[in-house]
Amino acid sequence: MIVIDKARYVEIGRRIREIPLEKPCSSYEWEELVQKLCVSADDKLHDIGLRELEILRQKCPNCPVFRSC
């Protein structure tokens, strides 16, 4: 049985809502959160991280920070 820490998902949702939508690629906090999601052991968070990483790569294809992910 998988135990879901709902507080963890609530915190992630809160952080995501705090990030301004007009320039998510320029937000270091957003980039850092996406990188943490990508290396998460939680499959759902990992998948979210990969989806958001792909969006960031499309917005900023030459950003070196996304090449190592």
N, C-alpha and C positions, 0 to 999 in steps of 0.2 A: 504494500500500500504506500502510495506517495503522499507525503505530508506537504500541504501547500501553506506557505507562510503568507497569508493575505496581507499582512502589514507591509511586507516587502513589496508586493505589487502596488499597494496603495501609495507607498513612498515613491516608487518609480513613476507612477501616473502623475503624482503631484509635481515631480521634477520636470517631467515632459511638458506639462501644462504651463510651467513657469518660463519656458524658453520661448522667446519671441518667434513667431512663425515667419515673419518677413525675411529673416536672414539666419536660418538654422545652420548654414554652412560656416558662417563666420563666428559662431559661438564656440569658444573653447570648452565651455561646460558641456555643450551638446556633444561635441566630438569625443570628449572624455567619457561621457556616459555611454555613447554608442560603442566605443572600444571596450568598455567594461562589460557591456551586454554581450559582445561577440565572444568573450572568453568565459562567459558564465557557464557553470556546470548544469544549470537549469535549462532544459531543452527549449522551453517556451521563451525564456529571456534570450537565449542564444539565437533563436530564429528571429526574434524582434530585432536584435542587434544586426544580424546579417541583412535584413530588409532595409533598415535605416542606413546601414553602411553603403548599400548599393545606391540609395537615393543621394547620399552625400557625394559619392563618386561621380554620379551623373551631373551634379551641380558644380563640382570642382574636380574635373578629371586629372588635373596636373598637381593636385595637392599631395606633397610627399607623405603627409601623416597617414594617408589611407593606403599607401602602397604596401606597408608591412602587415596589414591586417589579413 
